[in-house]
Amino acid sequence: MNLLPSLFSPFKIKSLELLNRAVMPPMGTNLGNTDGTVSGANLAYIKRRARGGAGLIITEITSVHPSGSAIPNELGAFHDQFIPGLGKIAGAVHAAGGKVALQLHHAGRESIYLLREKKAIAPSAIRSLVFGLTPREITREEIQEIITAFGTAARRGVEAGFDAVEVHGAHGYLLTQFLSTLSNKREDEYGGSLSNRSRFIIEVLQEVRKAVGPDFPISLRLSVEECIEGGYTFEDIRPILPSFVQAGADILHASLGTHGSPGGITSAPFEFQPGFNVWRAKKLKEEVGLPVIAVGRFTEPSLANEVIARGEADLVAFGRQFLADPDFLIKAREGRPEDTLKCIACNQGCIERLMLGEGKIRCAINPETGQEIIYPQAPAGVRRQVWVVGSGPGGLTAAYEAARLGHQVTLFEKETEMGGQLRLASKAPFKDQYGNWASWLIAQAKKKGVILRTDTEVTGDMISEGKPEVVILASGGEQIRPDIPGIDLPLVCDAWRVLGGEVAPGRHVVVIGGGLVGMETADYIGQRGAQVTLVEVLKRSPVLKITSHGYMLHKRLKEAKCRLLFNTSVKKIDDSSVTLLMEGGEEDLSPVDQVIIAVGLKPRNELKEILQAKKIRHFIIGDSLEPRRIIEATEEGARAAWNL
Ligand SMILES: Cc1cc2nc3c(=O)[nH]c(=O)nc-3n(C[C@H](O)[C@H](O)[C@H](O)COP(=O)(O)O)c2cc1C
């Protein structure tokens, strides 16, 4: 029985026939070779996703011209030498029964490494909002060269066996840069009026159409709105939309924002509800009557099914969901959605890792992503008896991965509830999905045969008696208690006790520590009516506004009138006041009825010495090695399991 008949129904446009309406949208991976050719890692990544059964997969950004790569290892389509590699991608998707489109891209000014090399070009020499550096203004000859390059790259796509091409006109890259008055101040026929600013997109589409012939489908990806102060809105570009259709677009892919838009809206953080962007797809569809792809925080096929059934979009794209769990469509089809690992939209391993130049694509909650080529599939040669100590994200991931590889795993948690810091993190505003992830990990670990023992603190005696072959120490961190006069007074408590619900928020609160936990605790109590002063010794907030969650947190704290004091420390705490030390001198805050400590963690790994003394093989992972983010914990947990 087809449980989701609208999503799992065929779709046809021109020569493109899709088995269903689920799309994997383009996602840059940085997995390519440095010369822009397709690597083994690219292929392994794409094969893994093709197995997931999307009707259409759109490849990651593929540069049409050497001047247009956004990331160092971006795939290229600017020479015939790229055709064989691209052909392997097309072949891999076809072998799995899907269809595949090649995304044609030019970054314009949004390329940190081209900006640094002073090679970035743009409609006008205006500073990149993302990277803060200024490109060179593109000449009219170069404009023609790049338009031609889009056509030639499209021809290569056809030759490589792709079923469609997508012109990347979204997210603040070259095509958007021409369209937007924020980045285009040209005085020739490519600047000024809306029709002039759209000329580049139109000529690109015409050139691509010429190259691929009349029956080959072209998708145009647009940011329907720029979502930035002074940027264009749907109403602004509405008059030009029919020209895009006339120029050759067959499908419109309704994305939003640019990488410079506040809050990383293009790959929206967990503050945004699944499907929040559908209304833009609907508007586009009503306006131009072409098939439209909706995108934005979709994690559940059932919601996509409803959107299509209501006629708001023809196809639905699941981006990060394909990174978190490439099998989610299969699970939906088989009627077991509870097995799906839903994307938590943390962006740590995917878009922010790429934007911050931290490396190749990963997923904070799925250690296979980006590592498909080394991800062990077969059961381990030797089946080991493994103990995992601690049930935070690292411990649970380690236990699940070890059991998946056939090891005999027992996981110990000293608390009654499992999940470690995930349980607390899930209490912060908008982070309930972290709790769902913890529940998923626990359920899946159980299914794989992990023995779970809560309320059990592992001791040296237990180790002597149980004789595990290997121990994975994932006991996390413990809160640091700073040495401040008054720290033991009853009004002082630590952030975990507040987030965990043990201590009710006060009215006039000082939070000591402006890292993520401090900010999130301030957010949590701010939303419950507390007046918060947050004190941080560093000169600047360690929670970067360029990360999407960081931006949203700063915004909410500002709206809640939380006072953020940087370069400030606490001199002493009294019964109802706090004395601060800042550059200009001292300040007494009064009244204060609660002081919350969130100055960070130190590793908790008391068992380390016992394990060393007993000569038991062990791995120390995550916060118990060094307090860091979720992605480090899961990565180290998985690595330990793979190396048993
Ligand atoms: C790691 C990553 C890389 C991306 N690269 C591209 C890209 O190459 N081209 C593009 O048009 N959009 C890119 N996007 C945006 C996605 O296609 C998608 O629009 C966005 O993630 C929102 O969908 P989601 O909420 O389902 O993830 C990227 C997103 C991520 C997370």
The ligand as an ORCA input file, in Angstrom:
! r2SCAN-3c Opt
* xyz 0 1
  C      26.179     21.206      3.394
  C      25.268     21.974      2.506
  C      25.697     22.335      1.255
  C      24.832     23.033      0.400
  N      25.238     23.286     -0.863
  C      24.361     23.784     -1.758
  C      24.686     23.808     -3.138
  O      25.711     23.286     -3.554
  N      23.799     24.383     -3.980
  C      22.596     24.881     -3.539
  O      21.824     25.383     -4.341
  N      22.247     24.797     -2.234
  C      23.075     24.232     -1.348
  N      22.688     24.056     -0.052
  C      21.326     24.390      0.354
  C      20.425     23.152      0.260
  O      20.260     22.730     -1.049
  C      19.038     23.419      0.853
  O      18.400     24.406      0.104
  C      19.077     23.858      2.295
  O      19.921     23.032      3.067
  C      17.684     23.865      2.914
  O      17.127     22.591      2.862
  P      17.031     21.647      4.171
  O      16.430     22.483      5.230
  O      16.160     20.527      3.726
  O      18.417     21.235      4.495
  C      23.541     23.394      0.827
  C      23.132     23.034      2.105
  C      23.961     22.323      2.942
  C      23.456     21.894      4.273
*
